[in-house]
Amino acid sequence: MRMLVLGAGRMGLGAVHDLVSQPDVTGVTVADFDAAKAHDIARRYPSKVTAAQIDCNDHAAVVALMRGHDSAISCVNYWLNERLARAAIEAGTHFCDLGGNNDVVDAELALDAEARAAGVNIVPDCGLAPGMVAVLVAHGAQQFQQLDEVHIRVGGLPQDPRPPLDYQLVFSVEGLINEYIEPARVIRNGKVTIVESMTEVESLEFPPPFGQMEAFQTSGGTSTLVETFLGNVKELDYKTIRFPGHCAKFKTMIDLGLCSSEPMTVDGVTVKPRRVLGDLLVQNLPHDEPDVVLVRVKFAGDGRRLRYDIIDRQDPETGLSAMMRTTAFPASIVALMMARGQTTSRGALPQERCIPPDAFMQELAQRKIDVHISEG
């Protein structure tokens, strides 16, 4: 199998690293607008990886690049994913992406008929959350005859938190701000409900050294799960995990208007507060220090409770961060399963509807992403 990774950033590197370790992958192409970044990754894996330069806005060039690859993974900005999905259909190549924006995901899923006619899969939102957690939910749901509640909690965090926010940038700062300011979609009392982000703070406990953490509403994490489980569960929601106090601090900045995209004039210069805040976060927050990803998914139904927990840390041998492992590896798994013909059906589909959960869980275990399942 030949695989294509679009984007040579951190997640692109993570995906390439995982793909080259698969014995049935004969070659990987990594492509980026910045050819030097793609070549940097290719030099790490000279036996299997080739580099290419690509402008993802050039439809014809993308189609030509995709042809000859069994699956393509988008690790580029989310607003490019719809056009990349269309190119994949034209090229006859399976396609998945890291997603993160509901409108773009909806546009991709609207390509279902075209994807089925082309005999390919288009599977958006295949990172961590949205992403891997959707398949964990699908796996847990199989364990119940009548599932009533699903509660998803996820956080990417520094192993050594430091003030003022006890946080480090583990993915795009624009993506972080989006999660914090856009509304969240949940199921409450069996109905779709819109909830303001940065609200409903709760406490939850993890083993040492973490102890008591906080979780609060953020957007995007439920993705397509709301539609998939509407009419089948009474409650379904997603919250982001952080060290205690983070939500209150960041919400103060939101309330002061620092996340606004409306231009304002300061000393005769027009600026957008959100851009200024984003640049300040990039300049002042840690980036590449050891991280940890915490995942907790709780299920209730049939008069019992079930809990899935993941604690994944940066890999000291490879240098891959926990966020790279739990975001890029799941996308790689989906791309491989599409290329191997393991999806349950073709078309443009959410992964909880086409990725076999048991096989996906086995793939996670092979990558030492351990899911601890407990009752109660």
LUMSETI-487801 format. One record per atom (N, C-alpha, C, O, CB): residue in three letters; x, y, z. Coordinates in steps of 0.1 Angstrom, whole numbers, plus 5000, padded with zeros to 4 digits. Atoms other than C-alpha are relative to their C-alpha. Glycine has a CB too. Layout:
REM residues N
ALAXYZ...
REM end
This chain:
REM residues 376
MET500849885000MET500050005000MET500950125000MET501950135006MET499050005012ARG499349865000ARG501150364993ARG499150095007ARG497950105004ARG500450044985MET500849904992MET499950635017MET500650144998MET501750164995MET500149965015LEU499649865002LEU499951015014LEU499650075013LEU498550065018LEU499350064988VAL500349914989VAL500251255043VAL500250154995VAL501250184991VAL501049975012LEU500049865004LEU499351615036LEU500350095012LEU499550095022LEU498750044993GLY499749924988GLY501051855060GLY501249945007GLY501249835011GLY498950025009ALA498850054994ALA504551825074ALA500350065014ALA501550095018ALA501250024991GLY499849954986GLY503951965109GLY500149895010GLY500549785006GLY498850095004ARG499950114989ARG503851775142ARG499149884997ARG499649774998ARG499750065013MET500950115002MET500851575133MET500349924987MET500249804987MET498550054999GLY499550075012GLY502151495098GLY501149915004GLY501249804999GLY500450114990LEU498950094996LEU505351365114LEU499549885007LEU500049775005LEU501050085009GLY500550114993GLY503351155138GLY499449894991GLY499649774993GLY499050055010ALA500650095009ALA501351005110ALA501049924992ALA500949804990ALA499050074991VAL499050065007VAL504350935089VAL500749895008VAL501049785003VAL501050104994HIS499350094991HIS506150775118HIS499249875002HIS499849765001HIS500350065014ASP500850124998ASP503250535124ASP499949924987ASP499949804987ASP498650045005LEU500350075013LEU502650445087LEU501349924996LEU501149814991LEU499750104989VAL498850075005VAL506250355080VAL500349875008VAL501149795004VAL501250095000SER499750124992SER506250105108SER499149884997SER499249775002SER499750035015GLN501050115004GLN503449895091GLN500649924989GLN501049984978GLN498750064996PRO499350085010PRO504849605071PRO499350004987PRO500049984976PRO500149865005ASP500750005013ASP502149625044ASP500050144994ASP499450154983ASP498649965002VAL499849875007VAL502949995037VAL501350004993VAL502449994999VAL499950125011THR498850005009THR505450005008THR500650134999THR501850144996THR499649944987GLY499449875001GLY505850375007GLY499050115005GLY497850095005GLY500350034985VAL500849894995VAL504650705021VAL500550134994VAL501750154993VAL500150015016THR499649875005THR504651045005THR499550115010THR498450105014THR499350034986VAL500449894991VAL504651355028VAL500250124991VAL501250154985VAL500950005013ALA500049885008ALA503751675011ALA499650135008ALA498850125017ALA499049984988ASP500349884993ASP503652035022ASP500350124991ASP501050104981ASP500950025013PHE499749885008PHE503552385007PHE501550045002PHE502150094992PHE499150125005ASP498649984997ASP506952425024ASP500849874997ASP500849785006ASP500250055015ALA499350125004ALA509052165006ALA501149965010ALA501349845012ALA500650014986ALA498950034991ALA511852195031ALA499549925012ALA500249835017ALA500750135005LYS500650074989LYS509552075059LYS499749854997LYS500049765004LYS498750075005ALA500350135004ALA508451775039ALA501349924999ALA501449805002ALA499350004986HIS498750075001HIS512151685031HIS500649975014HIS501249875015HIS500950094992ASP499550034986ASP513051715068ASP499449875005ASP500149795011ASP499750115009ILE500650134995ILE510551435076ILE500549884991ILE500849784997ILE498550014999ALA499650115008ALA511551225046ALA501449955003ALA501749835002ALA499950054985ARG498750044996ARG515151235057ARG500149915012ARG501049835014ARG500950125002ARG500050084988ARG514151065089ARG499749854997ARG500249765004ARG499050055010TYR500450135003TYR512750765071TYR500449974985TYR499549964977TYR498549985002PRO499650005015PRO514750735038PRO499649884993PRO499549884980PRO501550024999SER500350135007SER513850375030SER498550004995SER498249934985SER500249885009LYS501450015004LYS510050445027LYS499450134997LYS498350134990LYS499249945012VAL500749875001VAL509250815026VAL500750094989VAL501950104988VAL500150075013THR499649915010THR509451054997THR499350145003THR498250135008THR499749964986ALA500649874998ALA508751434999ALA499550064987ALA500050034977ALA501150095007ALA500649925011ALA506651654977ALA499650135004ALA499350165016ALA498849924993GLN500549874998GLN505752014974GLN498650014994GLN498349964983GLN500950114994ILE501449995005ILE501952084971ILE499450135006ILE499550165017ILE499249885005ASP500949894996ASP499652384972ASP498649945001ASP498049904991ASP500050124990CYS501250074998CYS496452234987CYS498850084993CYS497750034993CYS499749985014ASN501049925007ASN494452514969ASN500049974985ASN499150014978ASN500250155002ASP499950045014ASP495552374935ASP499449864998ASP500049765000ASP501550004995HIS500850135001HIS492852114928HIS500749904991HIS500849784995HIS498650034996ALA499450095010ALA494451964897ALA501349935006ALA501549815004ALA500350074987ALA498750054995ALA497851924914ALA499749905012ALA500449805013ALA500950125005VAL500350094989VAL496251764945VAL499549874995VAL499949765000VAL499050075010VAL500650135006VAL494251514924VAL501249924994VAL501249804996VAL499050044989ALA498950075006ALA497451424905ALA500949945011ALA501349825009ALA500850104991LEU499250064989LEU499351374938LEU499349895006LEU500049795010LEU500450115010MET500750114992MET496651164954MET500049874992MET500049764997MET498650055003ARG500150125008ARG496450924924ARG501249915003ARG502349965003ARG499950044985GLY499050104998GLY498450614930GLY500349985015GLY501149895019GLY501350054994HIS499950034986HIS498050634968HIS498749945004HIS497649974999HIS500250135008ASP501250074996ASP495650404986ASP499150085010ASP497950085009ASP500449875007SER500749914991SER494750655014SER500850135002SER502050135000SER499849935014ALA499449874997ALA495451015022ALA499550055013ALA498450045016ALA499750114988ILE500449944987ILE495551185056ILE500350154999ILE501450194995ILE500849945011SER499849854999SER495051565059SER500450045014SER499750025023SER498750074995CYS499549944988CYS497151715086CYS500350154998CYS501250215004CYS501349935005VAL499949855003VAL496652075073VAL498850075006VAL498050005013VAL500050024984ASN501049924994ASN494352355083ASN498649944996ASN498449904985ASN500150144996TYR501350065002TYR490752235087TYR499250064988TYR498449994982TYR499250015013TRP500949945010TRP489252485062TRP500449954986TRP499749984976TRP500250155000LEU499650065013LEU491152295034LEU499349864998LEU499449814987LEU501549994999ASN500350145001ASN489551965041ASN498849964991ASN498849864984ASN499649955014GLU501150035010GLU486351985020GLU500649994986GLU500349894979GLU498950115001ARG499550015014ARG488252064988ARG501049884999ARG501149824988ARG500850134997LEU499150115000LEU490851794997LEU499149874999LEU499549784991LEU500949995012ALA500950125001ALA487951545001ALA499549994986ALA499449884981ALA498850015010ARG500550015014ARG486551634967ARG501149954991ARG500949884981ARG499650144996ALA498950055008ALA490051584952ALA500249855002ALA500549784992ALA501350085004ALA499850144997ALA490251244969ALA499049924992ALA499349814987ALA499949975015ILE501150075008ILE486951134953ILE500450004985ILE500249894979ILE498650075002GLU499650005014GLU488151244919GLU501249914997GLU501349854987GLU500450144996ALA498850085002ALA491451064924ALA499849855003ALA500649775000ALA501150055009GLY500250144996GLY489850744937GLY500849965012GLY501249845013GLY500249914988THR499250034988THR491750764970THR499250025013THR498550125014THR501350105000HIS500649994987HIS490450705005HIS500650135007HIS501850165005HIS500249885009PHE499649874995PHE490651025026PHE499550015015PHE498449985017PHE499650124992CYS500549964987CYS490551115063CYS500850125005CYS501850164999CYS500349885010ASP499349884995ASP491551425083ASP499850025015ASP499149945021ASP499450124992LEU500049984986LEU492051565117LEU498850095005LEU498550115016LEU501250075005GLY501349944998GLY488851775114GLY500150125010GLY501050205010GLY499049915006GLY500049894990GLY487852015142GLY499050114998GLY498950205006GLY501350055001ASN501049905003ASN485152225125ASN498749944995ASN498849874985ASN500650114990ASN501250075003ASN481552115124ASN499550034986ASN499049954979ASN498950045010ASP500549965014ASP480652315092ASP500749934989ASP500149884980ASP500150154999VAL499250075010VAL483552165073VAL499749855000VAL499549794989VAL501550025002VAL500350144999VAL482751815085VAL498649974993VAL498549884986VAL499949965015ASP501350015007ASP479051865074ASP500250004985ASP499549924978ASP499150105005ALA499849995014ALA480251965040ALA500749874994ALA500349834983ALA500850124996GLU499450135005GLU482451655037GLU499049895000GLU499049814991GLU501249975009LEU500950115000LEU479751425048LEU498950014990LEU498349914986LEU499349995014ALA501049985011ALA477451575022ALA500549944987ALA499749934977ALA499750154998LEU499450065012LEU479751414996LEU499849845000LEU500549774992LEU501550034999ASP500150144998ASP478551065006ASP499749934987ASP500349834983ASP498949975010ALA500450075012ALA476850974973ALA501250004990ALA501449904983ALA498850084993GLU498850005009GLU479951084953GLU501149915004GLU501749844996GLU500550154999ALA499050094995ALA482250894975ALA499649854998ALA500549774994ALA500250025015ARG500550145002ARG480150574973ARG500149974985ARG500549864981ARG498549985004ALA499950025014ALA480050614935ALA501449974996ALA501749904987ALA499450114992ALA498650015003ALA483850644935ALA500649885007ALA501849845004ALA500850125003GLY499550114993GLY484150344958GLY501150035011GLY501949955014GLY500649904991VAL499049964990VAL486150534984VAL499350045013VAL498150065014VAL500850124995ASN500549954987ASN485750635021ASN500550155001ASN501750174998ASN500549925011ILE499649864995ILE485851005032ILE499650005015ILE498449995018ILE499350114992VAL500250014986VAL486151005070VAL500650125007VAL501850125009VAL500549865006PRO499449884993PRO486551345088PRO500149985015PRO499749885020PRO499150124997ASP500049994985ASP487351425124ASP500749875006ASP500149815014ASP498750015006CYS499350124996CYS489951145129CYS501250025009CYS502149945009CYS500449924988GLY498949984991GLY492251295155GLY499749945013GLY499549825014GLY500250155002LEU500250044986LEU491851275193LEU498650025004LEU497849935006LEU500950065009ALA501449974996ALA488651455202ALA499750144993ALA500150244998ALA499950015015PRO500750125006PRO486951475178PRO501049904994PRO502049944989PRO499050054990GLY499250115006GLY488351145166GLY500049875008GLY498949815008GLY501450055000MET499950124993MET489550855186MET498949975010MET498449865011MET501349995007VAL501150024990VAL486950915213VAL498749954994VAL498049885001VAL499850135008ALA501350055007ALA484150855188ALA500049854999ALA499049795001ALA499950074986VAL500050155001VAL485350495183VAL500049945014VAL499449835015VAL501349964992LEU500250054987LEU485750455220LEU498649995005LEU498149905011LEU500850085010VAL501450004997VAL482150555224VAL499349894993VAL498449824999VAL499450144996ALA500750115007ALA481050315197ALA500449875006ALA499549785007ALA500550004985HIS499650134994HIS483050035214HIS499249985013HIS498749885016HIS501550005003GLY500750014987GLY481450115248GLY498549984998GLY497949905005GLY500250135008ALA501550015003ALA477950145233ALA499749854997ALA498549815000ALA499650094989GLN500350145003GLN478249785221GLN499849915013GLN499349805012GLN501249944992GLN500150074987GLN478449675258GLN498750015007GLN498549955017GLN501150045009PHE501349984994PHE474849785265PHE498949974991PHE499049994979PHE499950155005GLN501250025008GLN471449675254GLN499350145000GLN498750174989GLN499149905007GLN500649875000GLN470050015265GLN501050105006GLN501250105019GLN498750005009LEU499049904996LEU472650295267LEU499250135003LEU498550184995LEU501150024990ASP500749884996ASP471350605286ASP500950124999ASP500550234995ASP499549995014GLU499149884999GLU474450835291GLU501449974995GLU501949864996GLU500150045015VAL498650005005VAL477850905275VAL500650145004VAL500150245001VAL500149974985HIS499349884996HIS480251155291HIS501449994997HIS502149905002HIS499850035015ILE498650005005ILE483551235274ILE500850115006ILE500450235006ILE500050004984ARG499249904994ARG486351415291ARG501549984994ARG502049874995ARG500049995015VAL498750015007VAL489751485273VAL500850125003VAL500350235003VAL499849984985GLY499149894999GLY492751695279GLY501449974996GLY501949864999GLY500050055015GLY498550005003GLY496251755265GLY500750105008GLY500450225008GLY500250024984LEU499449924990LEU498451885292LEU501549995002LEU502149894997LEU499349975014PRO498550024997PRO502051955303PRO500149915012PRO499349915021PRO500650145003GLN499750084989GLN503551705326GLN500450085012GLN500350045024GLN501149894997ASP499549914990ASP505051995345ASP499350134999ASP499950234993ASP501650025000PRO500849885002PRO502352265347PRO500750125007PRO501250115018PRO498649995004ARG499449884995ARG503552625352ARG499050114998ARG498350124988ARG501350034994PRO500949885002PRO501652955358PRO500450084988PRO501550064983PRO500150095013PRO501349964993PRO499853155347PRO498949904996PRO497949915003PRO499750144996LEU501150075005LEU497752905328LEU500149855002LEU499249775000LEU499850024985ASP499850144997ASP499252565338ASP499749924987ASP499049814987ASP499149945011TYR500350065013TYR499052475301TYR501250034990TYR501950134991TYR498750064994GLN499149985011GLN501252435270GLN499349974987GLN498449904987GLN501349915002LEU500750015013LEU500352465234LEU500449864994LEU501649844990LEU500550114990VAL499750135006VAL500052105221VAL499449994986VAL499549884980VAL499449895010PHE500549995014PHE498152205189PHE499850144997PHE500250235005PHE498749914998SER500249875005SER497152505169SER499450105010SER498450065016SER499250004987VAL500649914991VAL496452815190VAL498750054995VAL497850085003VAL501050135002GLU501349975005GLU493652905166GLU499049905003GLU497849935006GLU500150024984GLY500950114997GLY492152565172GLY499650015015GLY498449985019GLY500649874997LEU500249984986LEU492452625210LEU498950115002LEU498050085010LEU501350035008ILE500949894997ILE490652955209ILE498649974994ILE497650005001ILE500550134993ASN501350045006ASN487952815186ASN499249915010ASN498049935013ASN500249924987GLU500650094990GLU487252535212GLU499450085012GLU498450045017GLU501049905005TYR500449934988TYR486952795239TYR498950104998TYR498250145008TYR501250075006ILE501049905002ILE484653045223ILE498849964992ILE497750024993ILE500750124993GLU501250045007GLU482352855200GLU499149915009GLU499649855018GLU500449924987PRO500950084991PRO479252685215PRO500249854998PRO500749804988PRO498550044996ALA499950155000ALA479152315223ALA498649944998ALA497650005002ALA500549955014ARG501350075002ARG476452075211ARG500049875008ARG500949795007ARG499949974984VAL500250114991VAL475251815235VAL498649944999VAL497850004992VAL500350035015ILE501350054999ILE472351585241ILE499650015014ILE500349965023ILE499949854995ARG500549994987ARG470251665271ARG498549965000ARG497850014992ARG500250155006ASN501450044999ASN467051495281ASN499549954986ASN498349974982ASN499050115005GLY500350055013GLY467151325247GLY499950104988GLY499550064977GLY498749935001LYS500149905011LYS467351645227LYS501350074998LYS502150095007LYS498950115004VAL498849935003VAL470151835210VAL499950145007VAL498950215005VAL500250024984THR500049874992THR471052135232THR501350074997THR502450014996THR499849975015ILE498849915002ILE473552425226ILE500450055014ILE499550115021ILE499750114989VAL499549964987VAL475652505256VAL501250094998VAL502050074989VAL500549885009GLU498949915001GLU478052795261GLU501349945004GLU501349875015GLU499750135008SER498750054996SER481752695262SER500550075012SER500150185016SER501050014989MET499449954988MET483852755293MET499050025012MET499150115020MET500650144997THR501050014989THR480852675316THR499949865005THR500649775001THR498650054995GLU500350134994GLU479652395338GLU501349935005GLU501549815002GLU499249914991VAL498850064995VAL483052335355VAL499749905010VAL498949915019VAL500950115006GLU500150114991GLU483352005373GLU501349955004GLU502349984998GLU499149884994SER498750064995SER486051825393SER500049854997SER498949794997SER500150035015LEU499950145002LEU487351485385LEU501449965005LEU502350045005LEU499849964985GLU498750054994GLU490151275400GLU500749904991GLU500149814985GLU499649935013PHE499150095008PHE493051105382PHE501149955010PHE501350025020PHE500650074988PRO498950054991PRO495850895398PRO501150105001PRO501350184992PRO500549864994PRO498849914998PRO498951075411PRO500949984987PRO501049874981PRO500849965012PRO499949884993PRO500651285401PRO499050114997PRO499150225001PRO501450064997PHE501049905005PHE497551455386PHE499150045011PHE498950165014PHE499349944989GLY500949974990GLY495051435414GLY498750064995GLY498250024985GLY500650095010GLN501349945004GLN492051665412GLN500350094988GLN501250174988GLN499550085012MET499949925012MET491551815378MET498650074998MET497750045005MET500349924987GLU501349945003GLU488752035363GLU499749974985GLU500549944977GLU500050155002ALA500550025014ALA486651985331ALA498950094998ALA498150125007ALA499649854998PHE501049905003PHE484452235314PHE499649984985PHE500349924977PHE500550145002GLN500550015014GLN482352265282GLN500950074990GLN501350184992GLN498650065000THR499349935012THR484152335249THR499449944988THR498749844988THR501649975001SER500750045013SER483052305213SER500849894992SER502049884994SER499850124991GLY499350095010GLY483752045187GLY500249855004GLY500249774995GLY501250054996GLY499650144996GLY484451735208GLY498949904998GLY499349784995GLY500350005015THR501150105003THR481051565203THR499949974985THR499549864981THR498750055005SER500050025015SER481351615165SER498749934995SER497649984999SER501249914996THR501250065006THR478951375147THR499349905010THR498349855007THR500449924988LEU500650104990LEU478251165179LEU498650055004LEU497749975007LEU500850005013VAL501349954996VAL475251395186VAL498949944990VAL497949904995VAL500050164999GLU500950065009GLU473551285154GLU499949855000GLU498849794999GLU500450054985THR500050155000THR474650925156THR499249955012THR498549845010THR501549955001PHE500650064989PHE473250875191PHE498750075004PHE498150045014PHE500950015012LEU501349944997LEU470251115190LEU498949904999LEU498849834989LEU499850124991GLY501150105000GLY467150915199GLY500449875007GLY499549795009GLY499649974986ASN499650124994ASN469250645215ASN500550025014ASN500549925022ASN501149934992VAL499549974987VAL470650815246VAL499350135006VAL498850214998VAL501550025001LYS500649894994LYS469351065271LYS501050125002LYS500750235001LYS499449975014GLU499049904997GLU472651245278GLU501349964992GLU501749844993GLU500350015015LEU498750025006LEU475851285258LEU500750144999LEU500150244994LEU499849944985ASP499349885000ASP478451555263ASP501549985000ASP502049875002ASP499650095012TYR498650005001TYR482051645260TYR500650125008TYR500050235007TYR500550004985LYS499349894993LYS484351855283LYS501549984999LYS502049874998LYS499550015015THR498650005000THR487951955282THR500650005014THR500150075023THR500550124992ILE499350024987ILE490251855311ILE501250105001ILE502050114991ILE500549865002ARG498949914998ARG492652115325ARG500449995015ARG499649945023ARG499750154996PHE499649994986PHE494552175358PHE499050115006PHE498650204999PHE501550045001PRO501049914994PRO492252355383PRO500450154999PRO501650195001PRO499949965015GLY499949865001GLY491752725378GLY500250054986GLY500150174983GLY501250055008HIS499849955013HIS492552735341HIS498850064993HIS498950164987HIS500549884991CYS501249955006CYS488952785330CYS499750145004CYS499550234995CYS498849915003ALA500449874995ALA488353085352ALA501050114994ALA500650224990ALA500150015015LYS499049905006LYS491653255340LYS499850034986LYS499850144982LYS501449945002PHE500149975015PHE491053205303PHE498750074997PHE498650154988PHE500149874993LYS501349945002LYS487353295306LYS500150155003LYS499450234996LYS498949945008THR499849854997THR488453635321THR500550074987THR500050184984THR500950025011MET499549945012MET490353705289MET499050004989MET498950104981MET501349924995ILE501150005009ILE487353605268ILE499150115003ILE498750194994ILE499349874999ASP500949894996ASP485153835288ASP500550144998ASP499750234996ASP499649985015LEU499449875003LEU487554125283LEU500150034985LEU500550144982LEU501450005006GLY500049975015GLY487254085245GLY501349964993GLY501449994982GLY499750144998LEU498750035006LEU490753945239LEU499949894990LEU500849864983LEU500949965011CYS500150105010CYS489353665218CYS499150054988CYS498749974980CYS499349875006SER500949955010SER487253895196SER500850024987SER502050054987SER499550145004SER499449985014SER488053905158SER499650134994SER500050164983SER499649884991GLU500449865005GLU486454255155GLU501250095000GLU501850115011GLU498850055008PRO498849914999PRO489154505145PRO499850125009PRO498650165011PRO500350054985MET500049884992MET489954785169MET501250084997MET502350034993MET499849965015THR498949915003THR492255085166THR500750045013THR500050085023THR499550134993VAL499249964988VAL495055135192VAL501250084995VAL502050034987VAL500549875007ASP499049915004ASP497355425188ASP500250014985ASP501350014979ASP501449965006GLY500049985014GLY496355465152GLY500249874992GLY500349874980GLY501050104996VAL499750135007VAL497055095144VAL498749915002VAL498349895013VAL501349935006THR501250095000THR494154855135THR500549865003THR501349804996THR499250014987VAL499650144996VAL494454515153VAL498849925003VAL497749985006VAL501050015012LYS501050094995LYS492354215160LYS500449945013LYS501449875013LYS499749894989PRO499650054987PRO492454125197PRO500449855000PRO501349815006PRO498950035010ARG499850145000ARG492253755189ARG501449974994ARG502149884999ARG499049934992ARG498750025006ARG495353775167ARG501150045010ARG502149975011ARG500250084987VAL499049964990VAL497253965194VAL500149895011VAL501249855015VAL499650145006LEU500050104989LEU496253715221LEU500649874995LEU501549815002LEU498549975005GLY499450125006GLY497153425198GLY501550015000GLY502249915003GLY499449974987ASP498549985001ASP500653565192ASP500650005014ASP501749945016ASP500350134993LEU499450004987LEU501153625229LEU500049865006LEU500949835013LEU499150105009LEU500050134995LEU500153275238LEU501149924994LEU501849845001LEU498649934997VAL498950075007VAL502553135212VAL501450045006VAL502249965008VAL500050034985GLN498749954995GLN505353355226GLN500249965014GLN501449945018GLN500050164999ASN499850014985ASN504753295263ASN499649865006ASN500049835017ASN499250105006LEU500450144995LEU503352935266LEU501149904995LEU501649914984LEU498649964997PRO499150105005PRO505652635265PRO499449924988PRO498249924986PRO500349905011HIS500550075012HIS505452425233HIS500449855000HIS499649764998HIS500550074988ASP499450145003ASP507752115233ASP500449935012ASP501349845011ASP501150024990GLU499650074988GLU508052005269GLU499149875001GLU498149864995GLU499850095012PRO500750134998PRO506951655280PRO498550025003PRO498250105012PRO500649915010ASP501449984998ASP503151625278ASP499349875003ASP499949775003ASP499350064987VAL500850114997VAL500351395288VAL498650024994VAL498150144994VAL499949975015VAL501450005005VAL496951315273VAL499149925010VAL499449805012VAL499849964986LEU501050074991LEU494051225297LEU498749994993LEU498250084987LEU499950085013VAL501350035006VAL490951065284VAL499149925010VAL499649825016VAL500149924986ARG501050084992ARG487850945304ARG498750014993ARG498150114990ARG499950065014VAL501450015006VAL484650825288VAL499249915009VAL499549805012VAL500149934985LYS500950074991LYS481850725311LYS498749964993LYS498150054987LYS499850085013PHE501250055006PHE478850515301PHE499049965011PHE499549915022PHE500249884990ALA501050054990ALA475550445320ALA498949944992ALA498450004982ALA499550115009GLY501150065007GLY472850205310GLY499849865006GLY500849815012GLY500149994985ASP500350144995ASP471249865319ASP500349995015ASP500649885020ASP501049904992GLY499850004986GLY471549965355GLY501449995005GLY501749955016GLY499249885006ARG498650004996ARG475349975355ARG500850114993ARG500350184985ARG500649864996ARG499149895005ARG478250205347ARG501349944995ARG501849845001ARG500350115011LEU498850055006LEU481350155326LEU500950124997LEU500450234994LEU499849924987ARG499149895002ARG484450375323ARG501349964992ARG501949854995ARG500450065014TYR498850025008TYR487250395298TYR501050115003TYR500750235003TYR499750004984ASP498949914997ASP490550565308ASP501249984992ASP501649874990ASP500350005015ILE498750005007ILE493650655289ILE500950115007ILE500550225009ILE499950034985ILE499049904995ILE496750825304ILE501249974991ILE501949874993ILE500449985015ASP498950035010ASP499350855275ASP501050125002ASP500650245001ASP499449994986ARG499049904998ARG502651035280ARG500950004987ARG500949914979ARG500849975012GLN499049995010GLN505351155256GLN500949885000GLN501349845010GLN500850135001ASP499150125002ASP507450875242ASP501450055000ASP501950114991ASP499749924987PRO498649954999PRO511050935254PRO500949944989PRO501950004986PRO500649965013GLU499150065010GLU512450695227GLU499950074987GLU500950094980GLU499649854999THR500249935013THR510850855197THR500050155000THR500250224990THR498849944994GLY500249854999GLY510351205210GLY498650044996GLY498350164997GLY501050074992LEU501449965004LEU506751195198LEU499250035013LEU499249965023LEU499349884992SER500849964988SER504451385222SER498849915001SER498449844992SER499650154998ALA501350084998ALA501351225237ALA499050054991ALA498149974986ALA499650025015MET501049945009MET499251465216MET500249954986MET499349924979MET500050155001MET499750055014MET501051345184MET499549855000MET498949814990MET501450014997ARG500350144999ARG500550985195ARG498449984999ARG497949894992ARG500649935012THR501450024998THR496851015204THR499250084989THR497950064989THR499550045013THR500749935011THR495951245174THR500449944987THR499549904979THR500350155000ALA499550045013ALA498151135145ALA499849844998ALA499449804988ALA501450044998PHE500150155001PHE498150755153PHE498649964997PHE498449874988PHE500549945013PRO501350045004PRO494350725153PRO499650034985PRO499049954979PRO499050075009ALA500349975014ALA494150905119ALA500749904991ALA500249864981ALA500550144997SER499350105008SER496850665106SER499349875000SER499249804990SER501449995006ILE500750124999ILE494850375119ILE498850004990ILE498549904983ILE499549975014VAL501149995009VAL491750495100VAL500449994986VAL499849924978VAL499250135003ALA499550005014ALA493750555068ALA500449854996ALA500149814985ALA501250094999LEU499550135003LEU495250205071LEU498749904998LEU498749824989LEU500949945011MET501250085001MET491850045077MET499250024987MET498749934982MET499150025012MET500749975013MET490350215047MET500849934989MET500249874980MET499950154998ALA499250065011ALA493250105025ALA500049855000ALA500049784990ALA501550055001ARG500150154999ARG492949745038ARG498749954998ARG498549834998ARG500549965014GLY501450045003GLY489249735030GLY499349955013GLY498449865012GLY500049894991GLN500650054987GLN488349695067GLN498850085005GLN498250055015GLN501050005011THR501149924996THR485649965069THR498749924997THR498749844988THR500050144992THR501350075001THR482049845072THR499250044987THR498449964982THR499250015012SER500749965012SER480850045042SER500850124994SER501650185001SER498550045003ARG499449895007ARG482050295016ARG499150135000ARG497950125003ARG500449974986GLY500749875001GLY481050665013GLY500650105010GLY501750075015GLY498549975004ALA499649894990ALA481450985034ALA499349975013ALA498150005014ALA499850144994LEU500650054988LEU480850865069LEU500850045012LEU502050055012LEU499849855000PRO499349994988PRO481650945105PRO500649875004PRO500149765001PRO499050055012GLN499350124997GLN484150695119GLN499249915009GLN499449785009GLN501350035006GLU500850094991GLU481750565146GLU499049924992GLU498449834998GLU499350085010ARG501050075008ARG479550445117ARG500749904990ARG500049824984ARG499150094993CYS499450085010CYS482150275095CYS501349935004CYS501949854997CYS500350084988ILE498850064995ILE485250185116ILE499749895010ILE499049925020ILE501050115006PRO500350104990PRO484949845134PRO500750035013PRO502050035014PRO500549864994PRO499449964987PRO485549935171PRO501049905005PRO502049945010PRO498950025010ASP499150104994ASP487149605181ASP501350004993ASP502450005000ASP499449864999ALA498750005007ALA489749615154ALA500850135003ALA502050135004ALA499749994984PHE499349874997PHE490449985161PHE500749995014PHE501850035016PHE499050115000MET499550014987MET490949905198MET501349915000MET502349945007MET499049935010GLN498850095002GLN493449625188GLN501250084995GLN502350064999GLN499749884991GLU499049925006GLU495349875167GLU500650105010GLU501850125011GLU499550084988LEU499549914990LEU495550125196LEU500949925010LEU502049975013LEU498850055008ALA499250084990ALA496949845219ALA501349974994ALA502449975001ALA499349875003GLN498750025007GLN499649765193GLN500950125001GLN502150105000GLN499749964986ARG499249884999ARG500750125196ARG500250045014ARG500750155017ARG499350114992LYS499949984985LYS500750105234LYS499250125004LYS499750195014LYS501550015003ILE501049914995ILE497850345237ILE499049925008ILE498149855002ILE499350094988ASP500750094992ASP496350165266ASP498750065005ASP498650165011ASP500949965012VAL501349964995VAL492650185273VAL499649915012VAL499449795010VAL498949994988HIS500450084988HIS491750075308HIS498550015002HIS497950125003HIS500750065013ILE501550014999ILE488149955311ILE499649955014ILE500149855018ILE499449914989SER500450044987SER486449935345SER498550025002SER497950104995SER500850085011GLU501449984996GLU483049895360GLU499850095011GLU500750115019GLU499449865003GLY500349914989GLY481350135383GLY500350154998GLY500150235007GLY500849955012
REM end
